[in-house]
Amino acid sequence: MRTSLAVPEELLSEFDATWQKEGLDSRSRAIREAMAEYVERHEALETADGPVAGVVVFDYEHEEVIENLHGVQHTYQDVIVSTSHAHRGEWCLETLFVDGDAAAIRELVYQLKDFDGVRRVRTMVL
């Protein structure tokens, strides 16, 4: 199946450099592998059930999301045990230590991913 994507030039350049350094034979193969990894990460979060503990790490552009981000964190204060915050220029790196129902943590992660100013969200649940 063929498809087309709208990708920022800088991201495409970085992506091409990465798969070429890894020795993959084509951009198509690299995209298939990236998609498979994305699905695997989603599946791990989606199949978590019952009480879990873990971390949610994300980076965001401070000015763009800070007010709404605080609202989300207060909404999920029953599963957020603590947070850690670091500054990276215009971007901030936040770590949420979570403990509680997997469904609530999943909702939290999906809300964070929905912010335009949040660049990446990674999770690890135990």
N, CA, C and O atoms as a DFTB+ gen file, in Angstrom:
504 C
 N C O
     1  1       0.831      -1.176       0.000
     2  2       0.000       0.000       0.000
     3  2       0.880       1.245       0.000
     4  3       1.847       1.326       0.757
     5  1       0.559       2.171      -0.812
     6  2       1.301       3.434      -0.859
     7  2       0.529       4.503      -0.112
     8  3      -0.702       4.510      -0.108
     9  1       1.265       5.406       0.522
    10  2       0.647       6.508       1.241
    11  2       1.576       7.704       1.158
    12  3       2.748       7.556       0.812
    13  1       1.079       8.862       1.463
    14  2       1.938      10.044       1.505
    15  2       1.802      10.679       2.883
    16  3       0.778      10.541       3.552
    17  1       2.844      11.366       3.286
    18  2       2.889      11.992       4.603
    19  2       3.357      13.430       4.472
    20  3       4.176      13.743       3.608
    21  1       2.854      14.290       5.307
    22  2       3.374      15.648       5.425
    23  2       4.312      15.657       6.634
    24  3       3.869      15.489       7.770
    25  1       5.609      15.852       6.385
    26  2       6.618      15.787       7.431
    27  2       7.489      17.033       7.332
    28  3       7.925      17.398       6.240
    29  1       7.746      17.685       8.457
    30  2       8.652      18.840       8.422
    31  2      10.019      18.435       7.864
    32  3      10.527      17.354       8.161
    33  1      10.595      19.301       7.066
    34  2      11.875      19.030       6.384
    35  2      12.976      18.609       7.367
    36  3      13.723      17.665       7.109
    37  1      13.064      19.319       8.487
    38  2      14.115      19.016       9.470
    39  2      13.951      17.605      10.048
    40  3      14.936      16.883      10.202
    41  1      12.731      17.214      10.365
    42  2      12.477      15.883      10.901
    43  2      12.799      14.812       9.867
    44  3      13.381      13.780      10.203
    45  1      12.428      15.049       8.621
    46  2      12.722      14.084       7.568
    47  2      14.230      13.923       7.384
    48  3      14.712      12.806       7.194
    49  1      14.968      15.007       7.436
    50  2      16.426      14.928       7.316
    51  2      17.036      14.117       8.453
    52  3      17.915      13.284       8.230
    53  1      16.565      14.364       9.670
    54  2      17.064      13.613      10.821
    55  2      16.694      12.137      10.712
    56  3      17.501      11.263      11.029
    57  1      15.473      11.864      10.264
    58  2      15.011      10.485      10.103
    59  2      15.862       9.762       9.066
    60  3      16.300       8.636       9.297
    61  1      16.098      10.405       7.924
    62  2      16.910       9.795       6.872
    63  2      18.332       9.508       7.360
    64  3      18.883       8.439       7.093
    65  1      18.918      10.464       8.072
    66  2      20.276      10.259       8.592
    67  2      20.297       9.080       9.564
    68  3      21.254       8.306       9.573
    69  1      19.260       8.937      10.375
    70  2      19.207       7.867      11.373
    71  2      19.124       6.496      10.720
    72  3      19.920       5.613      11.038
    73  1      18.164       6.304       9.806
    74  2      18.028       4.966       9.218
    75  2      19.231       4.622       8.347
    76  3      19.588       3.449       8.230
    77  1      19.850       5.602       7.747
    78  2      21.046       5.322       6.958
    79  2      22.217       4.916       7.851
    80  3      22.976       4.014       7.494
    81  1      22.377       5.568       9.011
    82  2      23.424       5.186       9.964
    83  2      23.211       3.757      10.466
    84  3      24.172       3.030      10.717
    85  1      21.951       3.365      10.610
    86  2      21.636       2.018      11.080
    87  2      21.812       0.967       9.989
    88  3      21.748      -0.231      10.264
    89  1      22.032       1.408       8.759
    90  2      22.271       0.474       7.668
    91  2      21.016      -0.138       7.066
    92  3      21.090      -1.164       6.391
    93  1      19.869       0.478       7.302
    94  2      18.642      -0.039       6.678
    95  2      18.694       0.241       5.178
    96  3      19.380       1.160       4.729
    97  1      17.964      -0.557       4.416
    98  2      18.076      -0.439       2.962
    99  2      17.146       0.589       2.332
   100  3      17.311       0.916       1.156
   101  1      16.155       1.119       3.090
   102  2      15.269       2.110       2.489
   103  2      14.510       2.890       3.557
   104  3      14.367       2.446       4.696
   105  1      14.034       4.053       3.158
   106  2      13.182       4.861       4.027
   107  2      11.896       4.104       4.336
   108  3      11.399       4.160       5.461
   109  1      11.355       3.400       3.350
   110  2      10.113       2.649       3.560
   111  2      10.273       1.621       4.677
   112  3       9.396       1.474       5.529
   113  1      11.389       0.919       4.664
   114  2      11.614      -0.072       5.718
   115  2      11.723       0.612       7.069
   116  3      11.175       0.124       8.057
   117  1      12.423       1.736       7.122
   118  2      12.576       2.466       8.381
   119  2      11.222       2.946       8.901
   120  3      10.968       2.901      10.105
   121  1      10.367       3.398       8.012
   122  2       9.036       3.854       8.419
   123  2       8.214       2.677       8.928
   124  3       7.509       2.809       9.928
   125  1       8.291       1.528       8.260
   126  2       7.573       0.339       8.735
   127  2       8.032      -0.052      10.134
   128  3       7.210      -0.368      10.995
   129  1       9.348      -0.032      10.364
   130  2       9.876      -0.380      11.689
   131  2       9.436       0.634      12.743
   132  3       9.083       0.257      13.861
   133  1       9.455       1.920      12.388
   134  2       9.029       2.958      13.331
   135  2       7.547       2.789      13.669
   136  3       7.145       2.957      14.820
   137  1       6.747       2.459      12.673
   138  2       5.320       2.247      12.906
   139  2       5.095       1.029      13.806
   140  3       4.245       1.064      14.695
   141  1       5.846      -0.036      13.578
   142  2       5.709      -1.240      14.409
   143  2       6.078      -0.940      15.865
   144  3       5.398      -1.404      16.780
   145  1       7.148      -0.168      16.088
   146  2       7.537       0.206      17.445
   147  2       6.449       1.052      18.105
   148  3       6.160       0.881      19.289
   149  1       5.852       1.954      17.347
   150  2       4.775       2.797      17.871
   151  2       3.592       1.933      18.308
   152  3       3.039       2.138      19.388
   153  1       3.211       0.981      17.485
   154  2       2.093       0.091      17.805
   155  2       2.426      -0.747      19.043
   156  3       1.564      -0.943      19.900
   157  1       3.657      -1.240      19.147
   158  2       4.055      -2.035      20.311
   159  2       3.970      -1.216      21.599
   160  3       3.482      -1.711      22.615
   161  1       4.445       0.040      21.563
   162  2       4.370       0.904      22.749
   163  2       2.917       1.148      23.141
   164  3       2.563       1.107      24.319
   165  1       2.090       1.399      22.143
   166  2       0.674       1.632      22.401
   167  2       0.042       0.384      23.017
   168  3      -0.702       0.476      23.994
   169  1       0.338      -0.765      22.450
   170  2      -0.248      -2.031      22.922
   171  2       0.154      -2.307      24.372
   172  3      -0.666      -2.785      25.155
   173  1       1.402      -2.013      24.742
   174  2       1.859      -2.235      26.114
   175  2       1.052      -1.377      27.081
   176  3       0.668      -1.848      28.152
   177  1       0.793      -0.139      26.720
   178  2       0.006       0.743      27.574
   179  2      -1.459       0.328      27.556
   180  3      -2.113       0.327      28.600
   181  1      -1.972      -0.016      26.408
   182  2      -3.385      -0.347      26.254
   183  2      -3.765      -1.641      26.977
   184  3      -4.897      -1.769      27.443
   185  1      -2.856      -2.588      27.078
   186  2      -3.177      -3.872      27.713
   187  2      -2.890      -3.896      29.210
   188  3      -3.243      -4.864      29.884
   189  1      -2.258      -2.850      29.745
   190  2      -2.026      -2.786      31.188
   191  2      -3.384      -2.764      31.885
   192  3      -4.316      -2.101      31.431
   193  1      -3.482      -3.500      32.997
   194  2      -4.769      -3.634      33.662
   195  2      -4.557      -3.638      35.169
   196  3      -3.548      -4.139      35.665
   197  1      -5.515      -3.078      35.886
   198  2      -5.451      -3.087      37.342
   199  2      -4.451      -2.077      37.866
   200  3      -4.103      -1.121      37.172
   201  1      -3.987      -2.286      39.089
   202  2      -3.031      -1.348      39.679
   203  2      -1.635      -1.506      39.072
   204  3      -1.120      -2.616      38.945
   205  1      -1.038      -0.375      38.701
   206  2       0.319      -0.366      38.155
   207  2       1.081       0.804      38.759
   208  3       0.491       1.737      39.303
   209  1       2.385       0.737      38.655
   210  2       3.263       1.844      39.031
   211  2       4.176       2.093      37.853
   212  3       4.456       1.178      37.078
   213  1       4.637       3.307      37.709
   214  2       5.536       3.582      36.597
   215  2       5.899       5.049      36.497
   216  3       5.722       5.825      37.437
   217  1       6.410       5.407      35.332
   218  2       6.777       6.790      35.048
   219  2       6.206       7.200      33.699
   220  3       6.060       6.394      32.780
   221  1       5.890       8.483      33.622
   222  2       5.481       9.105      32.366
   223  2       6.441      10.267      32.163
   224  3       6.512      11.169      32.998
   225  1       7.169      10.252      31.070
   226  2       8.154      11.292      30.792
   227  2       7.732      12.008      29.518
   228  3       7.392      11.370      28.522
   229  1       7.756      13.332      29.556
   230  2       7.378      14.079      28.363
   231  2       8.115      15.410      28.319
   232  3       8.539      15.938      29.348
   233  1       8.259      15.936      27.120
   234  2       8.839      17.261      26.966
   235  2       7.812      18.164      26.297
   236  3       6.989      17.719      25.498
   237  1       7.883      19.441      26.645
   238  2       6.873      20.373      26.150
   239  2       7.432      21.786      26.097
   240  3       8.397      22.130      26.780
   241  1       6.793      22.581      25.269
   242  2       7.133      23.994      25.176
   243  2       6.362      24.723      26.272
   244  3       5.133      24.797      26.241
   245  1       7.097      25.257      27.232
   246  2       6.532      25.789      28.472
   247  2       5.369      26.753      28.234
   248  3       4.267      26.521      28.730
   249  1       5.596      27.803      27.500
   250  2       4.596      28.851      27.336
   251  2       3.324      28.358      26.675
   252  3       2.241      28.883      26.932
   253  1       3.453      27.347      25.824
   254  2       2.306      26.892      25.044
   255  2       1.305      26.075      25.854
   256  3       0.110      26.105      25.559
   257  1       1.767      25.349      26.866
   258  2       0.866      24.398      27.531
   259  2       0.804      24.483      29.049
   260  3       0.009      23.766      29.657
   261  1       1.597      25.317      29.680
   262  2       1.763      25.229      31.124
   263  2       0.446      25.353      31.894
   264  3       0.222      24.598      32.840
   265  1      -0.416      26.275      31.517
   266  2      -1.659      26.457      32.264
   267  2      -2.558      25.220      32.148
   268  3      -3.070      24.730      33.154
   269  1      -2.750      24.721      30.936
   270  2      -3.570      23.525      30.735
   271  2      -2.913      22.291      31.337
   272  3      -3.600      21.408      31.850
   273  1      -1.596      22.227      31.278
   274  2      -0.872      21.090      31.833
   275  2      -1.094      20.983      33.335
   276  3      -1.300      19.887      33.855
   277  1      -1.054      22.097      34.027
   278  2      -1.303      22.069      35.467
   279  2      -2.712      21.568      35.760
   280  3      -2.926      20.841      36.730
   281  1      -3.662      21.949      34.934
   282  2      -5.029      21.469      35.107
   283  2      -5.119      19.954      34.971
   284  3      -5.796      19.299      35.763
   285  1      -4.445      19.400      33.980
   286  2      -4.451      17.947      33.774
   287  2      -3.787      17.249      34.959
   288  3      -4.281      16.232      35.447
   289  1      -2.667      17.801      35.415
   290  2      -1.983      17.172      36.541
   291  2      -2.845      17.196      37.801
   292  3      -2.809      16.247      38.584
   293  1      -3.607      18.244      38.008
   294  2      -4.502      18.286      39.170
   295  2      -5.658      17.300      39.004
   296  3      -6.104      16.691      39.977
   297  1      -6.138      17.145      37.782
   298  2      -7.214      16.189      37.531
   299  2      -6.780      14.769      37.878
   300  3      -7.584      13.977      38.370
   301  1      -5.516      14.444      37.624
   302  2      -5.004      13.085      37.848
   303  2      -4.126      12.984      39.093
   304  3      -3.262      12.112      39.174
   305  1      -4.345      13.870      40.058
   306  2      -3.509      13.854      41.266
   307  2      -3.675      12.585      42.089
   308  3      -2.842      12.288      42.944
   309  1      -4.742      11.834      41.839
   310  2      -4.915      10.583      42.573
   311  2      -3.967       9.489      42.084
   312  3      -3.735       8.522      42.810
   313  1      -3.407       9.611      40.867
   314  2      -2.449       8.614      40.378
   315  2      -1.038       9.182      40.230
   316  3      -0.087       8.416      40.072
   317  1      -0.880      10.504      40.278
   318  2       0.459      11.110      40.199
   319  2       1.015      11.198      41.617
   320  3       0.500      11.935      42.457
   321  1       2.078      10.428      41.865
   322  2       2.694      10.382      43.188
   323  2       3.610      11.585      43.390
   324  3       3.585      12.228      44.440
   325  1       4.425      11.883      42.365
   326  2       5.314      13.035      42.426
   327  2       5.758      13.399      41.018
   328  3       5.566      12.636      40.071
   329  1       6.354      14.576      40.899
   330  2       6.840      15.040      39.596
   331  2       8.269      15.540      39.730
   332  3       8.719      15.909      40.814
   333  1       8.959      15.544      38.619
   334  2      10.301      16.115      38.544
   335  2      10.348      16.959      37.276
   336  3       9.838      16.544      36.236
   337  1      10.949      18.126      37.354
   338  2      10.914      19.080      36.257
   339  2      12.327      19.578      35.972
   340  3      13.090      19.867      36.894
   341  1      12.672      19.676      34.682
   342  2      13.973      20.220      34.284
   343  2      13.776      21.131      33.078
   344  3      12.900      20.894      32.246
   345  1      14.588      22.164      32.991
   346  2      14.517      23.113      31.878
   347  2      15.545      22.756      30.818
   348  3      16.690      22.426      31.128
   349  1      15.120      22.827      29.561
   350  2      15.999      22.575      28.405
   351  2      15.771      23.700      27.401
   352  3      15.185      23.483      26.341
   353  1      16.237      24.903      27.739
   354  2      16.009      26.053      26.874
   355  2      14.531      26.408      26.872
   356  3      13.937      26.597      27.933
   357  1      13.929      26.502      25.686
   358  2      12.497      26.813      25.575
   359  2      11.631      25.616      25.963
   360  3      10.433      25.759      26.207
   361  1      12.244      24.445      26.017
   362  2      11.505      23.212      26.306
   363  2      11.727      22.796      27.750
   364  3      12.763      23.088      28.347
   365  1      10.735      22.108      28.299
   366  2      10.832      21.563      29.642
   367  2      10.700      20.050      29.559
   368  3      10.014      19.521      28.684
   369  1      11.355      19.373      30.465
   370  2      11.266      17.923      30.582
   371  2      10.598      17.621      31.918
   372  3      11.043      18.090      32.966
   373  1       9.536      16.841      31.872
   374  2       8.761      16.530      33.070
   375  2       8.693      15.014      33.245
   376  3       8.481      14.278      32.281
   377  1       8.872      14.563      34.469
   378  2       8.706      13.157      34.808
   379  2       7.611      13.060      35.858
   380  3       7.670      13.706      36.904
   381  1       6.615      12.244      35.559
   382  2       5.544      11.986      36.513
   383  2       5.723      10.569      37.043
   384  3       5.799       9.617      36.267
   385  1       5.790      10.433      38.338
   386  2       5.823       9.116      38.955
   387  2       4.382       8.770      39.279
   388  3       3.711       9.497      40.011
   389  1       3.907       7.658      38.733
   390  2       2.487       7.323      38.836
   391  2       2.290       5.991      39.551
   392  3       3.140       5.102      39.499
   393  1       1.157       5.880      40.213
   394  2       0.791       4.650      40.913
   395  2      -0.720       4.640      41.041
   396  3      -1.304       5.517      41.678
   397  1      -1.352       3.644      40.434
   398  2      -2.805       3.576      40.507
   399  2      -3.373       2.717      39.396
   400  3      -2.680       1.885      38.811
   401  1      -4.636       2.934      39.121
   402  2      -5.336       2.149      38.114
   403  2      -4.782       2.416      36.717
   404  3      -4.615       3.567      36.312
   405  1      -4.502       1.347      35.996
   406  2      -3.931       1.462      34.654
   407  2      -4.808       2.301      33.729
   408  3      -4.293       3.059      32.907
   409  1      -6.115       2.173      33.854
   410  2      -7.025       2.934      32.987
   411  2      -6.870       4.440      33.205
   412  3      -6.877       5.205      32.241
   413  1      -6.731       4.867      34.446
   414  2      -6.560       6.292      34.741
   415  2      -5.221       6.792      34.214
   416  3      -5.141       7.893      33.668
   417  1      -4.179       5.999      34.371
   418  2      -2.858       6.387      33.872
   419  2      -2.874       6.460      32.352
   420  3      -2.276       7.363      31.767
   421  1      -3.547       5.527      31.716
   422  2      -3.691       5.540      30.254
   423  2      -4.392       6.826      29.799
   424  3      -3.951       7.462      28.841
   425  1      -5.478       7.213      30.477
   426  2      -6.190       8.459      30.148
   427  2      -5.269       9.668      30.296
   428  3      -5.273      10.564      29.452
   429  1      -4.489       9.688      31.359
   430  2      -3.530      10.774      31.577
   431  2      -2.558      10.865      30.409
   432  3      -2.329      11.948      29.872
   433  1      -1.990       9.738      30.018
   434  2      -1.022       9.718      28.919
   435  2      -1.670      10.225      27.629
   436  3      -1.070      11.025      26.911
   437  1      -2.874       9.774      27.334
   438  2      -3.552      10.195      26.102
   439  2      -3.872      11.686      26.126
   440  3      -3.821      12.341      25.085
   441  1      -4.199      12.232      27.291
   442  2      -4.434      13.675      27.374
   443  2      -3.148      14.453      27.136
   444  3      -3.163      15.479      26.455
   445  1      -2.036      13.977      27.689
   446  2      -0.761      14.650      27.468
   447  2      -0.389      14.632      25.984
   448  3       0.092      15.631      25.449
   449  1      -0.613      13.501      25.326
   450  2      -0.283      13.385      23.902
   451  2      -1.133      14.302      23.040
   452  3      -0.747      14.626      21.917
   453  1      -2.278      14.724      23.544
   454  2      -3.194      15.550      22.775
   455  2      -2.805      17.032      22.757
   456  3      -3.338      17.791      21.948
   457  1      -1.894      17.457      23.624
   458  2      -1.448      18.849      23.640
   459  2      -0.533      19.121      22.451
   460  3       0.391      18.351      22.188
   461  1      -0.787      20.214      21.731
   462  2       0.083      20.583      20.615
   463  2       1.494      20.919      21.077
   464  3       2.455      20.639      20.362
   465  1       1.636      21.509      22.248
   466  2       2.953      21.911      22.743
   467  2       3.753      20.796      23.377
   468  3       4.905      21.010      23.755
   469  1       3.176      19.602      23.507
   470  2       3.910      18.448      24.031
   471  2       4.514      17.712      22.845
   472  3       3.805      17.326      21.915
   473  1       5.827      17.522      22.885
   474  2       6.507      16.908      21.749
   475  2       6.512      15.388      21.827
   476  3       6.099      14.720      20.879
   477  1       6.968      14.837      22.932
   478  2       7.057      13.379      23.077
   479  2       6.546      12.971      24.437
   480  3       6.713      13.691      25.421
   481  1       5.917      11.800      24.486
   482  2       5.458      11.218      25.752
   483  2       5.920       9.763      25.743
   484  3       5.636       9.022      24.802
   485  1       6.628       9.361      26.788
   486  2       7.076       7.981      26.936
   487  2       6.596       7.452      28.268
   488  3       6.533       8.191      29.251
   489  1       6.260       6.188      28.304
   490  2       5.775       5.574      29.538
   491  2       6.504       4.286      29.818
   492  3       6.996       3.609      28.915
   493  1       6.558       3.968      31.084
   494  2       7.002       2.647      31.524
   495  2       6.144       2.300      32.716
   496  3       6.162       2.998      33.729
   497  1       5.391       1.218      32.598
   498  2       4.549       0.785      33.716
   499  2       5.004      -0.595      34.165
   500  3       5.420      -1.431      33.364
   501  1       4.908      -0.804      35.484
   502  2       5.309      -2.078      36.084
   503  2       4.102      -2.747      36.696
   504  3       4.219      -3.837      37.257
